[in-house]
Amino acid sequence: MKKLIIILLALISLQLSAQDLPHFKKVVKSLSSAKFQGRGYARDGANKAGKYLVKEFKKAGVDEVTVQPFSININTFCGAMEMSADGKPLRAGVDFSMREYSPGVKGEFPVYHVDTLNFDPDAMLADLAKPENKGCMVCCDFWFTYKHGKVFSRLQKAGECANAGLLYTWAAPIKFFKAYGEKVVDKPIVWVTPAAIDGVKSVKLNVDNEFLNDYGLFNVIAKVEGKRHDGCYVFTAHYDHLGNLGRKVYYPGANDNASGTATIVTLAEYYAKNKPEYDMWFVAFSGEDANLRGSTYFAEHPSVPLNQIKYLFNIDMIGDDNPAIYCEVSDAGMEEFPKFEAVNAEGHLFTKIDRGALAANSDHYPFAVRGVPCIFLENQEGSAFPHYHTPADNIKTVKFDSYEPVFKLVTGFIAK
């Protein structure tokens, strides 16, 4: 009986030191709070979040925590953010947002609606040259402009056409991005929902932008020493997000990517309590939403030689409830991929592991192209997914279903 009690207590202790859902929820809630203003590149949001993570990793009991500074050039929108359509006020982040490389804009402008059913580029340009269309905002579905990029790119440049700017329609919920914010084009570009702009004759805009040169950011790097040092595992997640859209709106980013960041914090705590065979590195990247700048910098200036990485796990947007999990795997990581499938099947963790083509869509990519075995894990198409890159990606909409199976999938793979 005594032996049985000891075994049961040992099992309970092991369970308690494994995945820690309350701690995970606490970190997600903290990172997505108003305190960090969307963890963006202005109002010091991302850097405040980074300092918070330094403390969290130290509390987790890791052996070492350092920061890796780098800088970016980035366009931001933290000032005026007002728009109305035919006199009706529109809501920032709901009815409209800004293209990340847009300049600021002030004034009232007629709207020219592009005829996409009978589209003729020459006829449109001739129309825009007419006096009555001078200084207009050209309105068109974004994907149509993408398809006809050559002609619409001319409308972004000063001196090419007499239009004042562009209105890109995008189905609700309206998105906001930062990936190409390292530049500013000549004319303003506004995302707007079709419902907000349909049949509208004029719009009024009052938008401020501020371009930040050499804005300082940093990656947070934690280490748990293993029993041997001839290889290591690396866990990554980006902690930055989109920041602000005007003075009042911020993007909490609870799913994207407070969820992934909280996961690697609890993984650090787990391995600090259960000494691993190999060194474990935990890297919280900044600058992901600015075109993978933090992870690219780390891959170029690694804390550990890339050829020593046995496997890298990039965890991004797992705060959702889809019973399946999406992944991307580097060429170098494919040899070990069947182990993930085996762990998943044995543990009945996800209904399937849906593997997609490798893409430059998160922080695994700079490592994948450098020959590092790695996997990207993301929960797509659940009830939280539609809210990503909107102000509604918050603690109320984020889901916690995927945390424990992701934790078990990763730790089970390493155990194998």
N, C-alpha and C positions, 0 to 999 in steps of 0.2 A: 504493500500500500504506500509506504514512504517513497519507494522508487517511482511509483506511478505518479504521485503528487509532484515529485521533483521534475519528472519528464513533462508533465502538464504545465508546470510553472515555467520551465524552459521554453516550451512552445509558445506560451502566452508572451513571455519576454521577447522572443524573436519576432512575434507578430507586432508587438508595440514598437519595436525598433525598426520595423520595415516601413511601408508607406504610411505617411502621417497626414491624413485628410484634414484634420483641424488646422494644422500648421500650413498646409497648402492653401486652404481657404483664407487664412489670415493674411498671407503674403499677397494673394490675388486682390483681396479687398484693399490692402494698404497701397499697392502699386497703382490701382485704378481710382484712387481717391482724388479729390480736388487738390489735395496738398501738392501733388506732382504735376497738375495741369496737363495731363496727357503725355507726360514724359517726352516732350518735344524739345526742339533746339532753340527755344527762346524762353524767357522767364525762368531760365535755369532748371526747367522741369526734368530733363533727362539726367543732368548731373546730380540733382538732388536725389533722384531715384537710385543712381549709382552709389552714392554715399550710404543710402539706406541698405543697399545690398551688401556693401562691405561689412556693415554691422551684422547683418543676417548670417553671412557666411562665418563670421567669427563666432557668433552665438551657436552655430551648428557644430562647432568644435573642429573645424578643419585645421590642418597644420600650418597653412600659409595663405595669406591673402595679399595680393598686389593689384595695382591698377596700371593700365597701359594707355597713356595719353596719345591722342591723334587729333587732327583738326579737319574740318570740312568747310566748304563754302555752301551756303544754303539760303534759299528764299523763304521768308516767313510772313505770316499775316496775323499780327497781334493788335492792330489798331482798329480803325473804323471798318465795319463790315455790314453795309446796308444795301438793300436792293428792293425796288418795287417795280411792278409790272402793271402798266395802265393805272397807276396810282395805288395799286394794292400791295401792301408790304409783304415781302417774302421772308421766310425764316432761314437764317444761315445754318448750314448743316442739315437742313431738312428739305427745303425747296431749292436751295442753290449752294454751291461751294466754288472754290477757285481752282483752276489748273495750277499746279505747283510752280510753274515757271512764268506765271502771269505777273505783269506789273500792277501797280495800283491804278485805280480809275475813279474819276469824279465827273458827273454830268448826266444829262438826259439825252437819250439816243433813240432814233427810230429803229424799228426792227425789220430786217429783210429776211423773210422766210424762204429758204431754198426749196425749189420744186424738185423733189427727189424722184418723182414718178416720170417726169419728162426732163431729166437732167441733161443740160447742154453747157459744158464749161464756158465756151465762148459767149453764149447768150447770157450766162450769169455775170461774167466779167463786164460785158457791155451794159447790163442793167446797173451794175454797181458804179459804173462811170457816169451815170445820169445825175444831174444836179440834185434831184429829189432824194437820191439814196446816199448822198455824200455824208460821211460821218455816222453811218448806220452800224448797228451790231448785226452781223450775219448769223442767222440761227439755223442749225442743222443737226440731225442725229449724229452722235459721235462716231458710230461705226461706219456711217456713210462717209464722213470726212476722212476716216482712216483708210477706207477703200480708195478714195480719190485724194490721197494725201498730197500729191504733187501740186494740184491746183489750190487746195485749202491751205497748204503751207505758205503760199504767196500772200494769203490774207492775214498772216501773222506778222508780215514784214513791213516796216515803214517804207513809203515810196512806191510800193507795188500796186496797191489799190487804195481807194479813198475811204474804205470802211474804217470804223473806229476800233473794231475788235470782233470777237466771235462768241456765240452762245452755243455750247455743246449740250444737246439734250441727252439725258441718261435716265433710264427708268428708275423710279424710286425703289429702294432708298438711295438717295444721292450719295456718292462716294467722294472722298478726299484722298489725295496721294501726295507723296513727297519724293518719289524715286528720282525724278529728273529736275529737282529743285536747285541744282547747282548752277543754274543760269537763269536769266530773265529775258524773255523775248520782247519785241517792240510793242506789241498790242495786247490788251487784256483779253483773257479767255476765261469764260465763266461756265461751270457745269450748272445745268438747270433741269428740273424735271419737266417732262412734256406737259403735264397738267398745269404747271405754273406759267408756261409760256405760250400755250396753244392759243393762236389767234391774237396774241398781244401786239399792239401797234408801237408801243414805246416802253423803254425801261429807264429807270433812274438808278444810278450806282454811286456809292460812296465807299470805296475800298482802299485801305492803306496796305502797302507791303514794305518790308524792310529786308534788305539783302545783307546777310552776315558773312563777312570775310574771315577766314581762318578761325572759325568758331571751335573752341576747344571741347572735346568729348573724351571719354575714356571707357575702355573695356575693364570689367572686373574679373580677376582671375584668382581662383581658389584651388588649393591642392590638398589632397589626402594622400599621405605616403603609404605605399604598399610594402609588402615583405620583400619584393624584388623590384629592381629599377631598370630592367632591360626591355621595357615596353610600358605602355600606358593606355588607358581609356580616357576619352575626352567627351564631356557632356556640354552642349552649348544651347543657348537660347538668347534671343535679343530682348533687351529690357526697354529700349526706346520705343516711342510711338509717334503719333502725328502732331501732338501738341495742341495748338490753338487755331481757331478760325475766328478772328476778331477778338474783342475784349471779353465777351461773355461765354463763348462756346469753346469747350475743349473736348478732346477725344479720349475717353477713359482707357480704352484698350484692355479690358478685363480678359477677354479671350486672346486678343492679339496685342502683346503676347505676355501679359502678366501670368497667364496660365503656364506657359512653357518655362518662364523664369522661376516661378514658384516650384515647379517640378524639379529643376536642377538644384534648388536650395535644399529641398527635402532629400534628394539623392545624396547630396553632400553630407547631410546629417546622418543618413543611413550608413554610408561608408566610413564616416568618422567613428561611429559606434561599432562597426563590424569591420575590423581591419582587413583590407582587400589583399589579394595576391599581388596585384600590380598597382603602380601609382595611378591615382584618379585625379583628373583635372576637370574643373568646372568653370566655364567661361561664359559670362553674361556680356553679350555684345551690345554696344551702342551703335548708332548709325546704320542699322539694318534698313529702316524705312527711307534712308537717303542712299539707296542703291548699294546695299551691302558693304558700306564703307568700313565699319568696325571689323567685320570678319575678314575682309580682304586685307586690311592692315595687319591683323594677327597672322594670317597665312603668310604674309610677306616678312613678318618679324615674329616668328613663333617662340613661345616660351619653352617649348619642347620640340626637338627635331621632328619634322612631319613623318619621317620614315620610322619613327619609334611608336607612332600611334597604331595600336592594334585595331581599334574601331572608334569612330566618332559618331555620336548620337545628337542630332539637331532636333530640338523639340519646339514646335511652333504652332500655336493655336490648337491646343488640345482641350480647351474649355467648352466641350460640346457633348451632344448625346447621341450621335450616330453610332449604332452598334458595330459598324465597320470602321477600319482605320486606313487612311491613305498614307502612302510612303513613296519616296524616291530613293534609289540606291545607286551609289557610284559604281563604275565599272570594277574598281578594285574591291568593292564590298560585296559583289554578287556571289563570290565563292562561299561566303558564310551566310548568305540570305536564307537558305533552307533551315538554318537553326532558328531564325525568327519564326518561321512558319511552324516548326516543330514545337517551340515554346508556346506559341499561340494556340495550337491544336490541343496540346497536353493540358493547358490551363483553362481552356474554353474562355479566352480573354475577349477576343473580337470575333464577330461572325466571319470576317475575312480580312486579309491584308491586301488592299487594292494598290498595286504598284503602278505608278505612272512614269512617264519619260522624265529623265533628268532635266531640270530647268534652273535658270538663275533666279529663283523665286524666294530663296531664303539662305541662311548662313552656311549651309552645308556645301553650297556650290563652289566657293573659292577653294575648298579642300578637295572636293571631288575632282576638279580639273587639274589638281596637283598630285593625283594618284593616291589619295588617302582613302582607305576603306571607310565608308560612312553611309548613314541612313538618315533620312528626313521623315519625321513623323508628324502628321497633322490630321485632325478630325474635321472632315469636310461634310457639308450638306446636312448637318444637324439643325436643330431649331435656333442655335446661336449664330450660325454661319451667315445668314443674311445681314446681320448687324455689323460685320467687320468693316472697318474704315468709316464708321458712322458714329455719332455721339451716343447711340443706343447700345454700343458694345460696352456694357457696364456690369456692375455687380448683380444687377437684377436679371440680366439676360444670359450671363455666362452660366454654363452647366459644369457639373463636377463629375459626370459619369465616367469620363475617359481617364481620369487621373490614375486610379488604382490599376486598371489593366495596362496602361502605358508603363507605369512603374514596374509592374511584374514582368512585362515583356522585355524591358531593358535589362533589369537585374537577372532575369532568368536566362537571357542570352549570354550574359557574362559568366554566369555560373556554369553554362554548358561548355 
